[in-house]
Amino acid sequence: MPMSTTGPKSMTGCGEATLTRDGCTCRIEVRSVNHRFFKLSLRAREGFSALEPRIDAVVRERLKRGSVQVTLDVSGRGAGAGRRIDRGQLETYLDDLSDFCTSRGLNQPISVDALLSLPGVVTESFSTPEAIQAHWPLVEATLLAALDAVDRMRVSEGAAMAADLRNTCGEIAGLASTIRERVPKVMEDHRRRLFERVSRVLTEHDATIAPADVAREVALLADRSDIAEELVRLDSHVAQFTAILAADSPGRPLEFLTQELGREVNTIGSKSADVEIAHTVVELKARVERLKELVQNFE
């Protein structure tokens, strides 16, 4: 039976299992690493590659994304495959060697070790397709046990990454609040500097200007540098990010939200000319990059 697990999982994991039935032993190792999609590769001795479609179907039920390598080995008297010595071929080599030694007065070697490496002496015998398919119940049970071990590792690593991501999201929300609190002072500083510059120019040229005109210029500047909308979207993305973390396979939605977070942060940086906000934007970009690195490991 498949493991019952909920929450985010890492795409990285490794598991191994060995089962023996009716004199036949099956050993399976499953390794999974990051990949944008699902990709399976099977390593098995000749004949057992016929089970790949069945193995692929079982693994897909448990692993949604990742590059997965399955190593399969079936051995024992029930495996129905192995090596054998072709006695006829070996006897032919021995007769030829005996004739050669006799014709030249040489002592015939007393060991056949060197002859075993000659072509055709040692041959491989393989199971029939029917026999291979008959091993499927054992292979499936071993595969599920190995996948259970993989899942345990993936769930553990996924929980650790999710905790890190939640902390990082909290830091992003805190930095956004810092910018939000800074905005009114930035606007006031802009208004004051603009008024001072205008007053200086008017004094130099002995002219006057209505306060409403100064207010209008401040309003135009505020409109061009308004980042309220970006801050609202940033908070929304962070909230969605945290909520999606509880899902079973959040990898792709989190990748999308990370891109959107980066877009909002870049817009805030381009709109604001304030030095303190610029420094905070740099901190935000660093946090978003951390999110990007981690979410690439989620299934």
Backbone torsions as a table, in degrees:
resi	resn	phi	psi	omega
1	MET	NA	140.1	178.7
2	PRO	-65.1	149.9	175.0
3	MET	-65.1	146.7	175.5
4	SER	-100.6	103.6	-178.3
5	THR	-131.8	144.6	176.3
6	THR	-129.0	161.8	179.7
7	GLY	97.2	173.2	-176.9
8	PRO	-68.9	146.9	179.3
9	LYS	-127.8	144.5	173.2
10	SER	-74.4	154.3	174.5
11	MET	-83.0	-7.9	-177.3
12	THR	-95.9	127.2	178.5
13	GLY	-170.7	160.9	179.9
14	CYS	-146.8	136.6	179.0
15	GLY	-150.5	152.6	-177.7
16	GLU	-141.7	146.7	177.8
17	ALA	-150.1	149.6	177.9
18	THR	-137.1	127.6	177.8
19	LEU	-131.1	148.3	179.6
20	THR	-128.5	130.8	176.7
21	ARG	-142.4	134.2	173.9
22	ASP	50.9	43.4	177.1
23	GLY	76.9	5.2	-179.7
24	CYS	-115.5	131.0	-178.6
25	THR	-112.7	131.0	178.0
26	CYS	-117.2	129.1	176.3
27	ARG	-123.6	129.7	-179.6
28	ILE	-131.8	134.5	173.4
29	GLU	-120.7	133.1	179.6
30	VAL	-120.4	127.3	176.2
31	ARG	-124.4	134.6	180.0
32	SER	-130.4	133.5	177.3
33	VAL	-132.1	173.8	-175.2
34	ASN	-61.6	139.6	172.6
35	HIS	-161.7	146.2	-177.3
36	ARG	-64.0	-33.3	-179.8
37	PHE	-124.5	-169.4	175.8
38	PHE	-93.0	132.0	179.2
39	LYS	-144.4	125.2	-178.2
40	LEU	-115.5	136.7	171.2
41	SER	-129.9	136.5	-177.5
42	LEU	-113.6	131.1	173.5
43	ARG	-113.7	114.4	-179.1
44	ALA	-154.7	157.8	179.1
45	ARG	-71.4	164.8	-172.4
46	GLU	-55.0	136.8	179.7
47	GLY	105.1	-44.9	-176.7
48	PHE	-78.0	-8.1	174.3
49	SER	-64.7	-16.6	177.7
50	ALA	-65.3	-18.7	179.3
51	LEU	-85.9	-1.5	-175.0
52	GLU	-57.0	-43.8	179.1
53	PRO	-58.7	-40.1	178.8
54	ARG	-68.2	-41.8	178.9
55	ILE	-63.9	-42.7	179.2
56	ASP	-58.3	-43.9	-178.2
57	ALA	-63.9	-41.1	-179.8
58	VAL	-67.5	-43.8	-178.0
59	VAL	-66.4	-38.6	179.8
60	ARG	-62.1	-28.4	177.7
61	GLU	-67.8	-23.8	-174.3
62	ARG	-107.9	-33.1	-177.0
63	LEU	-119.4	116.5	-176.0
64	LYS	-85.9	-31.8	-179.6
65	ARG	-139.8	159.4	176.2
66	GLY	122.3	159.3	173.6
67	SER	-94.1	113.9	-171.5
68	VAL	-112.2	130.0	176.0
69	GLN	-115.5	124.1	178.4
70	VAL	-111.1	124.1	176.3
71	THR	-108.0	120.9	-174.6
72	LEU	-118.7	131.6	176.0
73	ASP	-137.9	124.4	177.5
74	VAL	-119.0	126.6	-177.0
75	SER	-140.7	174.0	-179.7
76	GLY	107.0	172.7	-174.9
77	ARG	-66.0	-23.3	179.1
78	GLY	-83.8	-5.3	-176.9
79	ALA	-73.0	-27.5	174.9
80	GLY	70.8	22.4	179.2
81	ALA	-147.7	151.9	178.9
82	GLY	169.5	-164.4	179.8
83	ARG	-106.2	151.7	177.2
84	ARG	-144.4	155.3	177.3
85	ILE	-94.0	127.7	176.2
86	ASP	-81.7	98.8	-174.7
87	ARG	-60.7	-40.4	-179.5
88	GLY	-61.2	-43.1	-180.0
89	GLN	-67.1	-39.1	179.3
90	LEU	-65.9	-41.8	178.2
91	GLU	-62.4	-37.7	177.7
92	THR	-62.0	-45.5	177.6
93	TYR	-62.0	-41.1	-179.6
94	LEU	-64.9	-41.3	178.7
95	ASP	-63.7	-44.1	179.1
96	ASP	-62.0	-41.4	-179.5
97	LEU	-66.4	-39.6	179.7
98	SER	-64.2	-45.2	179.2
99	ASP	-61.6	-41.4	-178.4
100	PHE	-64.1	-45.1	-178.6
101	CYS	-66.8	-40.3	-179.2
102	THR	-64.8	-42.1	-177.7
103	SER	-67.1	-19.9	-177.9
104	ARG	-116.2	7.9	176.7
105	GLY	68.3	32.1	-179.7
106	LEU	-100.6	152.6	175.1
107	ASN	-75.2	131.1	-179.4
108	GLN	-75.4	133.6	178.2
109	PRO	-58.2	141.4	-178.2
110	ILE	-92.3	-3.9	-179.9
111	SER	-115.9	145.0	178.6
112	VAL	-103.8	9.5	-177.4
113	ASP	-53.9	-44.7	-176.5
114	ALA	-66.6	-26.4	-177.5
115	LEU	-76.7	-21.2	-176.7
116	LEU	-66.0	-22.3	-179.5
117	SER	-87.7	-3.0	-179.3
118	LEU	-75.1	151.8	-177.1
119	PRO	-57.1	132.4	172.8
120	GLY	88.6	-7.5	-178.2
121	VAL	-76.1	-50.4	177.7
122	VAL	-105.3	124.0	-178.2
123	THR	-123.0	158.7	177.3
124	GLU	-95.8	137.6	172.7
125	SER	-115.0	135.7	-174.1
126	PHE	-119.7	153.5	177.4
127	SER	-69.3	154.8	174.1
128	THR	-74.0	159.0	177.3
129	PRO	-55.3	-36.9	179.2
130	GLU	-64.6	-41.5	179.7
131	ALA	-65.9	-38.5	178.2
132	ILE	-60.5	-48.4	-178.7
133	GLN	-64.4	-29.6	179.4
134	ALA	-66.0	-21.0	179.2
135	HIS	-81.9	-6.0	-173.0
136	TRP	-57.4	-43.8	179.3
137	PRO	-55.1	-41.3	178.0
138	LEU	-68.6	-43.5	179.9
139	VAL	-62.9	-42.9	-178.9
140	GLU	-63.2	-44.8	179.9
141	ALA	-62.4	-40.7	179.1
142	THR	-67.3	-40.9	179.8
143	LEU	-61.9	-44.0	180.0
144	LEU	-63.8	-37.8	177.7
145	ALA	-66.0	-39.8	177.9
146	ALA	-66.7	-39.0	178.6
147	LEU	-66.3	-32.5	174.9
148	ASP	-60.3	-42.6	178.7
149	ALA	-65.6	-39.8	176.6
150	VAL	-61.5	-44.1	-178.9
151	ASP	-61.1	-41.2	-179.6
152	ARG	-59.5	-42.4	178.9
153	MET	-68.0	-41.8	-177.9
154	ARG	-66.9	-39.3	178.9
155	VAL	-66.6	-43.0	-180.0
156	SER	-62.0	-47.0	180.0
157	GLU	-68.1	-36.9	178.6
158	GLY	-62.8	-40.5	179.1
159	ALA	-64.5	-40.3	179.0
160	ALA	-64.7	-42.5	179.6
161	MET	-67.2	-38.1	179.7
162	ALA	-62.9	-40.0	177.9
163	ALA	-63.0	-41.6	177.8
164	ASP	-63.9	-41.9	-179.8
165	LEU	-65.0	-39.7	178.6
166	ARG	-63.3	-40.9	177.6
167	ASN	-62.8	-42.0	180.0
168	THR	-65.7	-39.6	176.5
169	CYS	-62.2	-38.6	176.1
170	GLY	-62.3	-39.2	177.6
171	GLU	-65.6	-40.1	178.2
172	ILE	-62.6	-44.6	178.7
173	ALA	-62.0	-38.7	178.4
174	GLY	-65.7	-41.4	178.4
175	LEU	-66.9	-37.4	177.3
176	ALA	-63.8	-38.4	177.1
177	SER	-64.5	-37.5	177.8
178	THR	-61.6	-42.6	178.0
179	ILE	-65.5	-43.2	-178.6
180	ARG	-60.4	-39.8	179.0
181	GLU	-71.1	-26.3	-177.3
182	ARG	-80.2	-27.3	-173.3
183	VAL	-55.4	-49.2	-179.4
184	PRO	-58.4	-39.1	179.1
185	LYS	-67.4	-35.5	177.5
186	VAL	-62.6	-45.1	178.8
187	MET	-62.3	-41.1	178.1
188	GLU	-65.1	-40.0	178.1
189	ASP	-64.4	-40.6	177.1
190	HIS	-61.7	-45.0	-179.8
191	ARG	-61.6	-43.9	-178.5
192	ARG	-65.4	-45.6	-179.2
193	ARG	-65.5	-39.4	178.0
194	LEU	-62.9	-44.4	179.4
195	PHE	-62.4	-41.4	179.8
196	GLU	-65.1	-42.3	-179.4
197	ARG	-66.3	-43.9	179.8
198	VAL	-63.7	-42.7	-179.8
199	SER	-62.2	-39.9	-179.6
200	ARG	-65.4	-43.5	179.4
201	VAL	-65.2	-42.2	179.4
202	LEU	-64.0	-38.6	178.7
203	THR	-64.5	-42.4	-179.1
204	GLU	-64.1	-32.3	-176.1
205	HIS	-106.5	10.1	177.6
206	ASP	50.7	52.7	180.0
207	ALA	-128.8	172.7	178.6
208	THR	-131.6	162.3	177.5
209	ILE	-147.0	144.1	-178.2
210	ALA	-73.3	142.0	177.6
211	PRO	-56.5	-30.8	-180.0
212	ALA	-63.2	-32.7	178.8
213	ASP	-67.5	-40.6	177.5
214	VAL	-63.6	-43.3	179.8
215	ALA	-61.2	-38.5	179.4
216	ARG	-64.3	-41.3	178.6
217	GLU	-64.6	-40.0	177.9
218	VAL	-63.0	-40.9	179.5
219	ALA	-63.8	-40.4	178.0
220	LEU	-64.1	-42.2	178.6
221	LEU	-63.9	-41.5	179.5
222	ALA	-63.0	-37.9	-179.8
223	ASP	-66.0	-41.1	-179.7
224	ARG	-67.7	-31.4	-176.2
225	SER	-106.2	15.1	-178.5
226	ASP	-69.6	122.9	-179.1
227	ILE	-118.8	15.3	-178.7
228	ALA	-60.4	-43.7	-178.9
229	GLU	-62.7	-41.5	179.9
230	GLU	-65.5	-38.0	179.0
231	LEU	-67.3	-37.1	177.2
232	VAL	-63.8	-45.8	179.4
233	ARG	-65.5	-36.5	178.6
234	LEU	-61.1	-46.2	178.0
235	ASP	-62.5	-39.4	-179.9
236	SER	-64.3	-44.3	179.6
237	HIS	-62.6	-40.8	179.4
238	VAL	-63.0	-43.0	179.3
239	ALA	-63.5	-43.1	177.8
240	GLN	-64.5	-41.7	-179.8
241	PHE	-57.2	-48.8	-178.7
242	THR	-63.4	-39.4	-179.6
243	ALA	-67.0	-42.4	-177.2
244	ILE	-67.9	-23.4	179.7
245	LEU	-58.0	-23.4	-179.3
246	ALA	-80.7	-8.8	-178.2
247	ALA	-73.9	164.0	-178.3
248	ASP	-74.9	-37.8	-179.1
249	SER	-132.0	76.5	-172.4
250	PRO	-90.0	1.7	-169.7
251	GLY	-52.6	-56.0	-175.2
252	ARG	-68.4	-44.3	175.4
253	PRO	-59.5	-36.7	179.6
254	LEU	-68.6	-35.8	177.0
255	GLU	-62.1	-42.0	178.5
256	PHE	-63.6	-46.4	-179.0
257	LEU	-64.1	-34.9	178.1
258	THR	-63.6	-40.8	176.5
259	GLN	-61.9	-41.8	179.7
260	GLU	-66.9	-38.7	176.1
261	LEU	-60.1	-44.8	178.4
262	GLY	-62.1	-38.1	179.0
263	ARG	-64.6	-43.7	179.9
264	GLU	-65.4	-40.5	179.8
265	VAL	-64.2	-42.6	179.0
266	ASN	-63.2	-39.1	179.2
267	THR	-65.4	-42.1	177.6
268	ILE	-59.8	-43.2	179.7
269	GLY	-64.8	-37.5	-178.3
270	SER	-75.0	-28.6	-178.6
271	LYS	-81.8	-30.5	-173.5
272	SER	-98.4	133.6	177.6
273	ALA	-103.2	5.1	-178.1
274	ASP	-76.8	136.0	-176.1
275	VAL	-66.0	-44.3	-178.1
276	GLU	-64.5	-41.3	177.2
277	ILE	-65.3	-38.7	178.2
278	ALA	-60.1	-41.9	178.3
279	HIS	-63.8	-40.3	179.0
280	THR	-66.3	-37.0	177.5
281	VAL	-61.7	-38.6	176.9
282	VAL	-60.4	-42.3	177.6
283	GLU	-64.2	-40.1	177.9
284	LEU	-61.7	-43.5	-179.8
285	LYS	-61.2	-38.9	178.7
286	ALA	-63.5	-39.9	179.1
287	ARG	-67.9	-41.0	179.3
288	VAL	-64.2	-38.5	177.7
289	GLU	-62.7	-37.3	177.2
290	ARG	-64.8	-42.2	176.0
291	LEU	-58.0	-44.5	-177.2
292	LYS	-60.4	-41.2	-179.3
293	GLU	-65.7	-42.0	-175.9
294	LEU	-73.7	-42.6	-175.2
295	VAL	-66.1	-21.1	177.6
296	GLN	-67.2	-16.1	179.3
297	ASN	-92.8	-6.3	-177.9
298	PHE	-84.7	145.6	174.1
299	GLU	-69.7	NA	NA
